[in-house]
Amino acid sequence: MTGRALLTEAQWQRRVTDLADRRGWLWVHHRPARTNQGWRTPVSGPLGVGWPDLILVRGDRLVAVELKSSTGRPTADQSAALAALAQVRHVQALLARPSEWGQMQELLR
């Protein structure tokens, strides 16, 4: 295993957003907040629960990325949200793991 394969999801996200920043992409990530009921991300609607970790935009491109560690698994809601977004013309929607760093670099070229 390479060092990238051992990254946590938060470390992996930081690596991707650092690359996006260097290459001129705008991005958004909806962070969870701690509440009395535990960690919550305030979203609503049918796609809310499975919404991807990152939405990246540059020019006429929009990329939706669900980030997972090398062992993390997407939930059914996350897979459904990616599938719905992938149907939109000119939107790239994908699941990305640290082992796919080369592909991420190419995607955000």
Buried (B, 14 or more C-beta within 10 A) or exposed (E): EEEBBEBEBEBBBEBBBEBBEEEEBEBEBBEEEEEEEEEEEEEEEEBEBBBBBBBBEBEEEBBBBBBBBBEEEBEEBBBBBBEBBEEEEEBBBBBBBBEBBEEBEEBBE
